[in-house]
Amino acid sequence: MAHYYVRVFSGVGPSWMPVHAQVVQQKEDLLSAAGFTPQPANTPQRIAAMKKLPPNKFVQQARGSQIVYVYADPIVCRCVYFGNQAAYAQFRQMVFQQRLADERQMTAAMNQNAFDFGPWDGGPFMDRCQRPNCPAEVDMTPLKLSRGLNRRILLSSLAVLPAFIGPLRPATGLAQTEALPSWNDGPTKASIIEFVRRVTTQGGPDYVAPSERIAVFDNDGTLWAEQPMYVQLAFALDRVKALAPENPGWRTQQPFKAVLDSDLQALAGFGEPGLMQLIAVTHAGMTSEEFARIATEWLETTRHPRFKRPYTELVYQPMLELLAHLRANDFKTYIASGGGVEFMRPWTEKVYGIPPEQVLGSSIKTRFEMRDGRPVIFRLPEVNFIDDQAGKPLGINQQIGRRPIAAFGNSDGDLEMLQWTTMSGGVRFGLLVHHTDAEREYAYDRQSHFGKLDKALDAASVNKWTVVDMKRDWKKVFPFQD
């Protein structure tokens, strides 16, 4: 193939390069501006790892509870770029500003397990190598770009990209067969991939425009573990114990007495009203910023009683891959949880790649105040909205404003959300996670106090929802499991 040459100007002067190389260079200018970090392929191990990647394409990796985007350039910079969810989102936004409404032409593969992170010790967005035999000779310094990067170059790069990318292609350009690597092959995995294929194939009878590709996920029991009790309930119980010295009357007042006596059976007898009383008291009387700080510190220091790990590590690896697969196909992913919205928002972007504005949940009442000349949002001990059962479709309708085309849950609390999503016109998808693996996680359904799955399980067969059998369908449950 003949190469056409154009003259390009960088911060170090003019040069000649092929048109393809110019496009790659311009794209990498945008990557650097968006926050991606280039690492040189300067050892035989790194070169070998880079050669396994598709050149000048994005590869999405699920590393533990983090999502990392990898981009290899074996020609121009001879390096690999690493970026997190925020950097990739920024890159997308910069491209979209030039009306590139679909960058899949540049994103041919989203294979979560193909890349060997070893020579890079996980990359700049992972923890550094802690092994005793870490190769000291490897230069971990980010690659210094030889070009000056300024506003003029960025704008000219944005302007020229559409001319070389060519016609936009349908989403079927993504490597569907390599999606969801932690899912066993079978009807469950196939149903997800087939649904995504149908709604993203331009010209097909079931095509859905990207603006309407809304997917909603429950959190407790769907994205992370909810046994032996809801995580936020464990937080509330710890808060009761921490605040008890300031409230001596709690020693004789229920449901606080049950908490202080560690009588979970008595506590369960108070039902939802007792739980809401605990949450209202322990989550109020402070600003939203103070609450976010307290919740974040608790999540960082508290360990799950069985797995002895932070709760934010007890996220389901297959569901992280599902979130990534949907976003790679231009779905917008939301959380619609019965949990407290301000309890979740401080960490969902880091753990799931879902920003706080896409998190729906239960809430208590708040009010605006000026304190010491500073505006604050103050949390009141009154329930505002319960985002559970019939409240979920109400919250979705009020806050998203579009009916989802896909919904994912695990309990009767998600029944109405799945009904609202799937019982309408067009191709729609509903999925329930059925906890059947007592060895790797927990096995429970119709008799469970937390995450009861009874009516929704019966409704799944009637409505033809996909039901995940955790033991059968998932190769691994948590990221840290082999």
Secondary structure, DSSP 8 states (H G I E B T S, - for coil): ----EEEEEETTEEEEEEHHHHHHHHHHHHHHHHT-EEEE--SHHHHHHHHTS-BT-EEEEEETTEEEEEEEETTTT-EEEEE-HHHHHHHHHHHHTTT---GGGG-----TT-S--GGGTT-TTS----STT--TTS--S----SS---HHHHHHHHHHHHHHH-S---GGGS-GGGS-TTB-SSHHHHHHHHHHHHHH-TTSTT---GGG-EEEE--BTTTB---SS-HHHHHHHHHHHHHGGG-GGGGTSTTHHHHHTT-HHHHHHTHHHHHHHHHHHHS-SSBHHHHHHHHHHHHHH-B-TTT-SBGGG-B-HHHHHHHHHHHHTT-EEEEEEEEEHHHHTTTHHHHHS--GGGEEEEEEEEEEEEETTEEEEEEEEEEEE--STTHHHHHHHHHT-S--SEEEE-SGGGHHHHHHHHSSSS--EEEEEE-B-TTTS-B-STT-SSS--SHHHHHHHHHT-EEEEHHHHBS-SSTT--
